[in-house]
Amino acid sequence: MFDIKRSFTYKYKTFERIQFPLRPAAGKTIHKSQGDTLQEVVVSLKSKRKGKIPHIHYVALSRVTSLTGLQILDLNQEAIAVADCVRQELHRLRTDATLQLCFKPLYNLSNPNILDADVIGIAESRLISTDENDDFHVPGFEPPVRLDQKQTNFNTRPPHGLVLYYRNDCILHNTVTFSTPSLEFVIADIISPSKGLFQVVFVYKAPNCKLQQLKDTFLANLLPDVYLRHPKIIIMGDFNIDLNTGNTSFLKFMRDSFCCSQIVSKPTTSYGTLLDLIFLNFDSKVNFETDVLDSYWSDHKVIYVAIETQ
């Protein structure tokens, strides 16, 4: 602490005032400080009683809200102690009481295992241009093909976005992307060593996108890039059209315009709605199966189609 000097003149005389910058403070023992939350703390830890009071150092240091507001005086490290009962409980928690997730993580899902897929599509990814691909690496897959929405509010992430992963042993032949605030899709021509060439389209339609708008956009922007004579076309994603309400006009549109039929029959959300759809143009010679898997990270479930290898 340094003194502060100030000189001033009054009635032709010079005066000098010396002050110390003191302000009100409080001192208390560590025991009495329990329960306090403080912005700035000076802690004296000079106790020489080795192991006398276990965890007293934790009580003292955890009173302050940040390291910048903490000053430690005369730390005696030999006095730091942990109670035997705490050591035993920590050992029990690490060995006999480990927590288990109520759902299996993505990388542990089986029957089928998601990471055995040739292509993975994720809707509403909410990624932005500054996100690094390395942070979203999936083992066994190439860096993702991303369709990021523009970030208009820097305090929140955009609500949509698409991500497409394809396996290391697959070849990405071509991609086409389309994006608006209410509708987006990615078209990918992919060659798989076991399934050959197929064309996959991942779609996200926002709830506020009208059905007629979806149809018009598909005809104007999707149909020109979909090769209808291709034997393996997969159009799938979150369409936000609940087929459980009995609305079949979009199914007829997809049959008439893209020669594709919808194959998902189970509810795809936690609310019993069927919003996530898969459209195929496969003929009877191509064997496939489809199902819906529970997910813990979204109220939408995982939908998949598995194609029999050639």
VONUNU-576077 format. One record per atom (N, C-alpha, C): residue in three letters; z, x, y. Coordinates in steps of 0.2 Angstrom, whole numbers, padded with zeros to 4 digits, always signed. Example, Ala and Ser with C-alpha at 12.3 -4.5 7.8 and 13.67 -1.06 7.14 Angstrom:
BEGIN
ALA+0039+0066-0028ALA+0039+0062-0022ALA+0039+0066-0016SER+0035+0064-0011SER+0036+0068-0005SER+0039+0064+0000
//
This chain:
BEGIN
MET+0000+0004-0006MET+0000+0000+0000MET+0000+0004+0006PHE-0004+0003+0011PHE-0005+0007+0017PHE-0003+0003+0023ASP+0000+0007+0028ASP+0002+0003+0034ASP-0004+0002+0038ILE-0004-0003+0043ILE-0009-0005+0047ILE-0006-0004+0054LYS-0010+0000+0058LYS-0008+0002+0065LYS-0013-0002+0070ARG-0010-0004+0075ARG-0014-0008+0081ARG-0011-0006+0087SER-0015-0003+0092SER-0013-0002+0099SER-0015-0007+0104PHE-0011-0008+0109PHE-0013-0013+0114PHE-0009-0011+0120THR-0012-0013+0126THR-0009-0012+0133THR-0006-0018+0136TYR+0000-0018+0138TYR+0003-0024+0142TYR+0006-0021+0148LYS+0004-0024+0154LYS+0007-0022+0160LYS+0007-0014+0161TYR+0002-0011+0160TYR+0000-0004+0161TYR+0004+0000+0157LYS+0007-0003+0151LYS+0010+0001+0146LYS+0006+0000+0139THR+0006+0006+0136THR+0003+0006+0129THR+0008+0005+0124PHE+0007+0000+0119PHE+0011-0001+0114PHE+0007+0000+0107GLU+0011+0002+0102GLU+0008+0003+0095GLU+0012-0001+0090ARG+0009-0005+0086ARG+0012-0009+0081ARG+0010-0007+0074ILE+0015-0006+0070ILE+0014-0003+0063ILE+0017-0009+0059GLN+0012-0011+0054GLN+0014-0017+0049GLN+0012-0015+0042PHE+0015-0017+0038PHE+0013-0017+0031PHE+0010-0024+0028PRO+0005-0024+0025PRO+0001-0030+0024PRO+0005-0034+0018LEU+0010-0036+0019LEU+0014-0040+0014LEU+0013-0047+0014ARG+0013-0050+0008ARG+0013-0058+0008ARG+0017-0060+0003PRO+0019-0067+0003PRO+0024-0069-0002PRO+0022-0068-0009ALA+0026-0066-0013ALA+0025-0066-0020ALA+0031-0068-0024ALA+0030-0068-0031ALA+0036-0070-0035ALA+0036-0065-0041GLY+0042-0064-0043GLY+0043-0059-0049GLY+0047-0063-0054LYS+0046-0062-0061LYS+0049-0066-0066LYS+0049-0062-0072THR+0053-0063-0077THR+0052-0060-0084THR+0046-0063-0087ILE+0044-0059-0092ILE+0038-0062-0096ILE+0040-0068-0100HIS+0046-0069-0102HIS+0049-0075-0106HIS+0048-0081-0101LYS+0050-0080-0095LYS+0050-0086-0091LYS+0043-0087-0088SER+0038-0083-0089SER+0031-0084-0087SER+0027-0088-0092GLN+0030-0089-0098GLN+0026-0093-0103GLN+0024-0100-0100GLY+0018-0101-0101GLY+0015-0108-0098GLY+0012-0107-0092ASP+0013-0101-0088ASP+0010-0101-0082ASP+0002-0099-0082THR-0002-0101-0078THR-0009-0099-0077THR-0009-0096-0070LEU-0011-0090-0069LEU-0011-0087-0063LEU-0018-0083-0062GLN-0020-0082-0055GLN-0026-0079-0053GLN-0025-0072-0053GLU-0019-0069-0051GLU-0018-0062-0050GLU-0011-0061-0053VAL-0010-0055-0057VAL-0004-0054-0060VAL-0003-0046-0060VAL+0003-0044-0058VAL+0005-0037-0060VAL+0010-0037-0065VAL+0009-0033-0071VAL+0013-0034-0076VAL+0016-0027-0078SER+0022-0026-0078SER+0026-0020-0080SER+0027-0020-0088LEU+0024-0016-0092LEU+0025-0015-0099LEU+0028-0009-0101LYS+0033-0007-0097LYS+0037+0000-0099LYS+0042-0001-0104SER+0043-0006-0107SER+0049-0007-0112SER+0048-0002-0117LYS+0054+0001-0119LYS+0054+0007-0124LYS+0057+0004-0130ARG+0058-0002-0131ARG+0061-0005-0137ARG+0055-0006-0142LYS+0054-0001-0146LYS+0048-0001-0151LYS+0048-0007-0155GLY+0043-0011-0155GLY+0043-0017-0160GLY+0048-0022-0159LYS+0052-0022-0154LYS+0058-0026-0153LYS+0056-0034-0152ILE+0051-0035-0148ILE+0049-0042-0147ILE+0041-0042-0149PRO+0040-0045-0155PRO+0032-0045-0157PRO+0029-0050-0152HIS+0023-0048-0150HIS+0018-0052-0146HIS+0020-0053-0139ILE+0025-0050-0137ILE+0027-0050-0130ILE+0021-0048-0125HIS+0017-0043-0127HIS+0012-0041-0123HIS+0006-0046-0122TYR+0005-0050-0128TYR+0000-0055-0127TYR+0002-0060-0122VAL+0009-0062-0123VAL+0011-0067-0118VAL+0010-0065-0111ALA+0012-0059-0110ALA+0011-0056-0103ALA+0004-0056-0100LEU+0000-0053-0104LEU-0007-0052-0102LEU-0011-0059-0102SER-0010-0064-0106SER-0013-0070-0106SER-0012-0075-0101ARG-0007-0073-0096ARG-0006-0077-0090ARG-0011-0077-0085VAL-0015-0072-0085VAL-0020-0071-0079VAL-0027-0074-0082THR-0031-0077-0077THR-0037-0080-0079THR-0043-0075-0080SER-0042-0069-0077SER-0048-0064-0077SER-0045-0057-0077LEU-0049-0052-0080LEU-0047-0045-0080LEU-0047-0043-0073THR-0051-0045-0069THR-0051-0042-0062THR-0044-0044-0058GLY-0041-0049-0060GLY-0035-0051-0057GLY-0028-0048-0061LEU-0030-0043-0065LEU-0024-0041-0069LEU-0023-0033-0068GLN-0017-0031-0066GLN-0015-0024-0065GLN-0009-0023-0070ILE-0009-0018-0074ILE-0004-0016-0079ILE-0001-0010-0076LEU+0006-0010-0077LEU+0010-0004-0075LEU+0014-0001-0081ASP+0014+0005-0082ASP+0018+0009-0086ASP+0017+0006-0093LEU+0011+0005-0096LEU+0010+0003-0103LEU+0013+0007-0108ASN+0017+0005-0112ASN+0020+0009-0118ASN+0017+0006-0124GLN+0012+0009-0127GLN+0008+0006-0132GLN+0012+0006-0139GLU+0017+0011-0139GLU+0021+0011-0145GLU+0026+0004-0146ALA+0027+0001-0140ALA+0031-0005-0141ALA+0027-0011-0143ILE+0020-0011-0144ILE+0016-0016-0146ILE+0017-0018-0153ALA+0019-0024-0155ALA+0021-0026-0161ALA+0018-0033-0163VAL+0016-0034-0170VAL+0014-0040-0173VAL+0019-0042-0178ALA+0021-0048-0178ALA+0026-0051-0183ALA+0022-0051-0190ASP+0026-0049-0195ASP+0024-0049-0202ASP+0021-0056-0204CYS+0024-0062-0202CYS+0022-0068-0204CYS+0015-0070-0201VAL+0014-0067-0195VAL+0007-0068-0192VAL+0002-0064-0196ARG+0003-0058-0198ARG-0001-0054-0202ARG-0003-0058-0208GLN+0002-0061-0212GLN+0001-0064-0218GLN-0003-0071-0217GLU-0002-0074-0211GLU-0006-0080-0210GLU-0013-0078-0208LEU-0014-0073-0205LEU-0021-0071-0203LEU-0025-0069-0210HIS-0021-0066-0214HIS-0024-0064-0221HIS-0026-0070-0225ARG-0022-0075-0224ARG-0023-0081-0228ARG-0029-0085-0225LEU-0029-0085-0219LEU-0035-0089-0216LEU-0042-0085-0217ARG-0042-0079-0218ARG-0048-0075-0219ARG-0050-0075-0227THR-0045-0077-0231THR-0046-0076-0238THR-0046-0083-0242ASP-0041-0087-0240ASP-0040-0093-0244ASP-0041-0100-0240ALA-0043-0099-0234ALA-0043-0105-0230ALA-0049-0105-0225THR-0055-0102-0228THR-0061-0101-0224THR-0064-0108-0223LEU-0067-0110-0217LEU-0070-0116-0215LEU-0077-0117-0218GLN-0078-0122-0221GLN-0085-0124-0223GLN-0089-0129-0219LEU-0095-0128-0217LEU-0099-0133-0214LEU-0100-0139-0218CYS-0099-0145-0214CYS-0101-0151-0218CYS-0108-0152-0220PHE-0113-0148-0216PHE-0120-0148-0218PHE-0121-0141-0219LYS-0126-0140-0223LYS-0129-0133-0224LYS-0133-0131-0218PRO-0132-0124-0216PRO-0137-0122-0211PRO-0144-0122-0213LEU-0148-0122-0208LEU-0156-0122-0209LEU-0158-0117-0214TYR-0155-0111-0214TYR-0158-0106-0219TYR-0155-0107-0226ASN-0150-0111-0227ASN-0148-0112-0234ASN-0150-0119-0237LEU-0154-0123-0233LEU-0156-0129-0236LEU-0161-0128-0242SER-0160-0132-0247SER-0164-0131-0253SER-0166-0138-0255ASN-0171-0138-0260ASN-0174-0144-0263ASN-0177-0148-0258PRO-0182-0146-0254PRO-0185-0139-0254PRO-0181-0135-0249ASN-0182-0129-0249ASN-0179-0124-0245ASN-0184-0124-0239ILE-0182-0125-0233ILE-0186-0125-0227ILE-0190-0119-0226LEU-0186-0113-0227LEU-0189-0107-0226LEU-0195-0105-0231ASP-0196-0109-0236ASP-0202-0108-0241ASP-0208-0111-0238ALA-0207-0115-0232ALA-0213-0118-0229ALA-0218-0113-0227ASP-0225-0115-0227ASP-0230-0111-0223ASP-0230-0112-0216VAL-0228-0118-0214VAL-0228-0119-0206VAL-0222-0124-0205ILE-0218-0122-0199ILE-0213-0126-0197ILE-0214-0128-0190GLY-0213-0134-0188GLY-0214-0137-0182GLY-0208-0140-0179ILE-0206-0138-0173ILE-0200-0141-0170ILE-0201-0144-0163ALA-0199-0150-0162ALA-0201-0154-0156ALA-0194-0154-0152GLU-0195-0155-0145GLU-0190-0155-0141GLU-0186-0148-0141SER-0190-0143-0141SER-0187-0136-0141SER-0183-0134-0135ARG-0185-0136-0129ARG-0182-0135-0123ARG-0182-0128-0121LEU-0187-0124-0123LEU-0187-0117-0121LEU-0191-0117-0115ILE-0189-0111-0111ILE-0193-0110-0105ILE-0196-0103-0105SER-0200-0101-0100SER-0204-0095-0101SER-0200-0089-0101THR-0194-0089-0098THR-0190-0083-0098THR-0186-0081-0105ASP-0187-0086-0110ASP-0183-0085-0116ASP-0188-0080-0120GLU-0184-0076-0123GLU-0188-0071-0127GLU-0189-0073-0135ASN-0194-0072-0137ASN-0196-0073-0144ASN-0191-0070-0149ASP-0189-0064-0148ASP-0184-0061-0152ASP-0178-0065-0153ASP-0176-0069-0148ASP-0170-0073-0149ASP-0170-0078-0154PHE-0177-0080-0156PHE-0178-0086-0160PHE-0182-0084-0166HIS-0181-0078-0168HIS-0185-0075-0174HIS-0182-0079-0180VAL-0187-0081-0184VAL-0185-0083-0191VAL-0188-0078-0196PRO-0183-0076-0201PRO-0186-0071-0206PRO-0191-0073-0210GLY-0196-0069-0211GLY-0202-0071-0215GLY-0208-0075-0211PHE-0207-0076-0204PHE-0212-0079-0200PHE-0214-0075-0195GLU-0220-0076-0192GLU-0223-0073-0186GLU-0219-0076-0180PRO-0220-0072-0175PRO-0217-0075-0168PRO-0220-0082-0167PRO-0216-0086-0164PRO-0218-0093-0164PRO-0223-0094-0159VAL-0227-0099-0160VAL-0232-0102-0155VAL-0228-0107-0151ARG-0228-0106-0145ARG-0223-0110-0140ARG-0227-0114-0135LEU-0225-0120-0134LEU-0228-0124-0129LEU-0222-0127-0125ASP-0220-0122-0120ASP-0214-0123-0116ASP-0216-0128-0110GLN-0211-0133-0109GLN-0212-0137-0103GLN-0210-0133-0097LYS-0213-0135-0091LYS-0211-0131-0085LYS-0204-0134-0082GLN-0200-0129-0080GLN-0193-0130-0078GLN-0194-0132-0071THR-0192-0138-0069THR-0192-0141-0062THR-0185-0140-0059ASN-0180-0141-0063ASN-0173-0140-0061ASN-0170-0134-0064PHE-0168-0129-0060PHE-0165-0123-0063PHE-0158-0123-0065ASN-0155-0129-0065ASN-0148-0130-0067ASN-0149-0133-0074THR-0154-0136-0076THR-0155-0139-0083THR-0162-0137-0086ARG-0162-0137-0093ARG-0168-0135-0096ARG-0173-0141-0097PRO-0179-0140-0097PRO-0184-0146-0098PRO-0182-0150-0104PRO-0184-0156-0104PRO-0182-0160-0110PRO-0186-0160-0116HIS-0192-0157-0116HIS-0197-0157-0121HIS-0198-0150-0124GLY-0205-0149-0126GLY-0207-0142-0128GLY-0208-0142-0136LEU-0213-0139-0138LEU-0214-0138-0145LEU-0214-0131-0147VAL-0213-0130-0154VAL-0213-0123-0157VAL-0216-0123-0163LEU-0220-0119-0165LEU-0223-0118-0172LEU-0222-0112-0175TYR-0220-0111-0181TYR-0219-0105-0184TYR-0224-0105-0190TYR-0227-0100-0192TYR-0231-0099-0198TYR-0229-0093-0202ARG-0229-0093-0208ARG-0227-0087-0212ARG-0231-0081-0211ASN-0228-0075-0213ASN-0231-0069-0212ASN-0237-0068-0216ASP-0238-0071-0222ASP-0244-0071-0226ASP-0249-0076-0225CYS-0248-0080-0220CYS-0253-0085-0217CYS-0257-0082-0212ILE-0263-0084-0210ILE-0267-0082-0205ILE-0268-0088-0200LEU-0266-0087-0194LEU-0268-0092-0189LEU-0275-0091-0186HIS-0279-0096-0188HIS-0286-0095-0186HIS-0287-0097-0179ASN-0284-0102-0177ASN-0286-0105-0170ASN-0280-0110-0168THR-0279-0110-0161THR-0274-0115-0159THR-0277-0118-0152VAL-0275-0124-0151VAL-0276-0128-0145VAL-0270-0132-0143THR-0268-0132-0137THR-0262-0135-0135THR-0264-0140-0129PHE-0260-0145-0129PHE-0260-0150-0124PHE-0253-0152-0121SER-0252-0153-0115SER-0245-0154-0113SER-0245-0158-0106THR-0241-0163-0106THR-0240-0167-0100THR-0232-0169-0101PRO-0229-0171-0095PRO-0222-0173-0095PRO-0220-0178-0101SER-0225-0182-0103SER-0223-0187-0108SER-0227-0187-0115LEU-0231-0182-0115LEU-0235-0181-0122LEU-0237-0174-0123GLU-0236-0171-0128GLU-0238-0164-0130GLU-0240-0164-0137PHE-0245-0159-0138PHE-0246-0157-0145PHE-0249-0150-0146VAL-0249-0148-0152VAL-0251-0141-0154VAL-0256-0142-0160ILE-0262-0140-0160ILE-0267-0140-0165ILE-0267-0133-0168ALA-0266-0132-0174ALA-0267-0125-0177ALA-0271-0125-0184ASP-0276-0121-0184ASP-0280-0120-0190ASP-0277-0114-0194ILE-0274-0115-0200ILE-0270-0110-0203ILE-0273-0109-0210ILE-0273-0103-0212ILE-0276-0101-0219ILE-0270-0099-0223SER-0268-0102-0228SER-0262-0101-0233SER-0265-0097-0239PRO-0262-0092-0242PRO-0265-0089-0248PRO-0264-0093-0254SER-0260-0098-0254SER-0259-0103-0259SER-0262-0110-0259LYS-0263-0112-0252LYS-0266-0119-0251LYS-0272-0119-0247GLY-0275-0113-0246GLY-0281-0112-0242GLY-0281-0114-0235LEU-0286-0117-0232LEU-0287-0118-0225LEU-0285-0126-0224PHE-0280-0127-0219PHE-0278-0133-0217PHE-0277-0134-0210GLN-0278-0139-0207GLN-0277-0140-0200GLN-0271-0145-0199VAL-0266-0142-0195VAL-0260-0146-0193VAL-0259-0147-0186VAL-0257-0153-0184VAL-0255-0155-0177VAL-0248-0157-0177PHE-0244-0154-0172PHE-0237-0156-0171PHE-0237-0160-0164VAL-0234-0165-0164VAL-0234-0170-0159VAL-0227-0172-0156TYR-0227-0172-0150TYR-0221-0176-0147TYR-0223-0180-0142LYS-0221-0187-0143LYS-0222-0192-0138LYS-0215-0194-0135ALA-0214-0194-0128ALA-0208-0196-0125ALA-0208-0204-0126PRO-0202-0207-0126PRO-0201-0214-0126PRO-0204-0218-0121ASN-0205-0214-0115ASN-0208-0218-0109ASN-0216-0218-0109CYS-0219-0214-0114CYS-0226-0214-0115CYS-0228-0221-0118LYS-0232-0224-0115LYS-0235-0231-0118LYS-0240-0229-0124LEU-0240-0234-0128LEU-0244-0234-0134LEU-0251-0233-0132GLN-0254-0237-0127GLN-0261-0236-0125GLN-0262-0229-0122GLN-0257-0227-0119GLN-0258-0220-0116GLN-0259-0215-0122LEU-0255-0216-0127LEU-0255-0211-0133LEU-0262-0212-0136LYS-0265-0218-0137LYS-0271-0219-0140LYS-0277-0215-0136ASP-0276-0217-0129ASP-0282-0214-0125ASP-0282-0206-0125THR-0276-0204-0125THR-0275-0196-0125THR-0278-0193-0131PHE-0276-0196-0137PHE-0278-0194-0143PHE-0286-0194-0143LEU-0289-0199-0141LEU-0296-0200-0141LEU-0299-0195-0137ALA-0296-0194-0131ALA-0300-0189-0126ALA-0298-0182-0127ASN-0292-0180-0129ASN-0290-0173-0130ASN-0288-0171-0137LEU-0287-0175-0141LEU-0285-0173-0148LEU-0291-0173-0153LEU-0295-0179-0153LEU-0300-0180-0157LEU-0306-0175-0157PRO-0308-0172-0151PRO-0313-0167-0150PRO-0312-0161-0154ASP-0305-0159-0155ASP-0303-0153-0158ASP-0301-0154-0165VAL-0301-0160-0168VAL-0299-0161-0175VAL-0306-0162-0179TYR-0307-0158-0184TYR-0313-0158-0188TYR-0312-0163-0193LEU-0315-0169-0192LEU-0313-0175-0197LEU-0316-0174-0204ARG-0320-0169-0205ARG-0323-0168-0212ARG-0319-0163-0215HIS-0314-0160-0212HIS-0309-0156-0215HIS-0305-0159-0220PRO-0305-0156-0226PRO-0301-0160-0232PRO-0294-0160-0231LYS-0291-0156-0227LYS-0283-0156-0226LYS-0281-0156-0219ILE-0280-0162-0216ILE-0278-0163-0209ILE-0271-0166-0210ILE-0266-0163-0206ILE-0259-0165-0206ILE-0258-0166-0198ILE-0256-0172-0197ILE-0254-0174-0190ILE-0247-0177-0190MET-0242-0173-0188MET-0235-0175-0189MET-0231-0174-0182GLY-0225-0177-0182GLY-0221-0176-0176GLY-0217-0182-0175ASP-0214-0181-0169ASP-0209-0187-0166ASP-0214-0191-0162PHE-0216-0197-0164PHE-0220-0202-0161PHE-0216-0207-0157ASN-0210-0207-0158ASN-0206-0212-0154ASN-0209-0219-0155ILE-0212-0221-0161ILE-0214-0228-0162ILE-0211-0230-0168ASP-0206-0235-0168ASP-0202-0237-0174ASP-0206-0241-0178LEU-0208-0239-0184LEU-0212-0243-0189LEU-0208-0248-0192ASN-0202-0247-0192ASN-0197-0252-0195ASN-0197-0259-0191THR-0200-0259-0185THR-0201-0265-0181THR-0207-0269-0184GLY-0211-0266-0188GLY-0217-0270-0190GLY-0223-0269-0186ASN-0223-0264-0181ASN-0229-0263-0177ASN-0234-0259-0181THR-0239-0261-0183THR-0244-0258-0187THR-0251-0256-0183SER-0251-0257-0177SER-0257-0256-0173SER-0259-0249-0173PHE-0254-0245-0172PHE-0255-0237-0172PHE-0257-0235-0178LEU-0255-0237-0184LEU-0257-0235-0190LEU-0264-0237-0191LYS-0266-0243-0189LYS-0274-0244-0189LYS-0278-0240-0185PHE-0275-0238-0179PHE-0279-0234-0175PHE-0280-0227-0178MET-0275-0224-0181MET-0275-0217-0184MET-0280-0218-0190ARG-0280-0223-0194ARG-0285-0224-0199ARG-0292-0224-0197ASP-0293-0228-0192ASP-0300-0229-0189ASP-0302-0223-0185SER-0298-0219-0182SER-0300-0214-0177SER-0300-0207-0181PHE-0295-0206-0185PHE-0294-0199-0188PHE-0294-0199-0196CYS-0295-0205-0199CYS-0296-0206-0206CYS-0289-0204-0209CYS-0284-0205-0206CYS-0277-0202-0209CYS-0273-0208-0210SER-0269-0208-0215SER-0264-0213-0217SER-0257-0210-0216GLN-0252-0214-0214GLN-0245-0212-0213GLN-0241-0213-0220ILE-0237-0207-0221ILE-0234-0207-0228ILE-0226-0207-0228VAL-0223-0207-0222VAL-0216-0207-0222VAL-0214-0214-0223SER-0209-0215-0227SER-0206-0222-0228SER-0199-0223-0227LYS-0195-0218-0227LYS-0188-0218-0225LYS-0186-0218-0218PRO-0181-0220-0216PRO-0179-0219-0209PRO-0178-0212-0207THR-0180-0210-0201THR-0180-0203-0199THR-0175-0201-0194THR-0170-0206-0192THR-0165-0205-0187THR-0158-0207-0190SER-0153-0206-0187SER-0146-0208-0189SER-0145-0215-0187TYR-0150-0218-0183TYR-0149-0225-0182TYR-0154-0230-0186GLY-0157-0227-0191GLY-0161-0231-0196GLY-0168-0233-0193THR-0170-0229-0188THR-0177-0230-0186THR-0181-0225-0189LEU-0188-0227-0189LEU-0193-0223-0192LEU-0198-0221-0186LEU-0196-0215-0183LEU-0199-0213-0177LEU-0204-0207-0179ASP-0202-0203-0184ASP-0205-0197-0185ASP-0210-0198-0191LEU-0217-0196-0190LEU-0222-0199-0194LEU-0226-0193-0196ILE-0229-0194-0202ILE-0234-0189-0205ILE-0240-0193-0207PHE-0246-0190-0204PHE-0252-0193-0206PHE-0257-0188-0209LEU-0260-0190-0215LEU-0264-0186-0219LEU-0271-0189-0220ASN-0276-0185-0221ASN-0282-0187-0223ASN-0284-0185-0230PHE-0279-0183-0234PHE-0280-0180-0241PHE-0283-0186-0246ASP-0288-0183-0250ASP-0290-0188-0255ASP-0286-0188-0261SER-0288-0191-0266SER-0284-0192-0272SER-0283-0186-0276LYS-0287-0181-0275LYS-0287-0175-0279LYS-0282-0170-0277VAL-0279-0171-0271VAL-0274-0167-0268VAL-0267-0170-0269ASN-0263-0167-0273ASN-0256-0169-0274ASN-0251-0167-0269PHE-0247-0171-0267PHE-0242-0169-0262PHE-0236-0174-0263GLU-0230-0172-0260GLU-0224-0176-0259GLU-0221-0175-0252THR-0218-0180-0250THR-0215-0180-0244THR-0208-0183-0244ASP-0203-0181-0240ASP-0196-0184-0240ASP-0193-0183-0233VAL-0187-0185-0233VAL-0183-0184-0226VAL-0177-0181-0228LEU-0175-0176-0224LEU-0169-0172-0226LEU-0164-0173-0220ASP-0157-0173-0221ASP-0152-0174-0216ASP-0152-0167-0212SER-0150-0168-0206SER-0149-0162-0202SER-0143-0163-0198TYR-0140-0157-0196TYR-0133-0158-0192TYR-0134-0156-0185TRP-0140-0154-0183TRP-0141-0152-0176TRP-0145-0157-0172SER-0147-0163-0175SER-0150-0168-0171SER-0149-0175-0174ASP-0150-0180-0170ASP-0150-0187-0173ASP-0156-0188-0177HIS-0161-0184-0176HIS-0167-0185-0180HIS-0167-0181-0186LYS-0170-0183-0192LYS-0169-0179-0198LYS-0176-0175-0199VAL-0175-0171-0204VAL-0181-0166-0205VAL-0186-0170-0210ILE-0192-0170-0208ILE-0198-0173-0212ILE-0202-0167-0214TYR-0205-0168-0220TYR-0209-0163-0223TYR-0214-0166-0228VAL-0219-0162-0229VAL-0224-0164-0234VAL-0226-0157-0237ALA-0225-0157-0244ALA-0227-0152-0248ALA-0233-0153-0252ILE-0238-0148-0251ILE-0244-0149-0255ILE-0244-0144-0261GLU-0247-0147-0266GLU-0248-0143-0272GLU-0252-0137-0271THR-0250-0132-0274THR-0254-0125-0273THR-0261-0126-0277GLN-0266-0122-0275GLN-0272-0122-0278GLN-0272-0119-0285
//
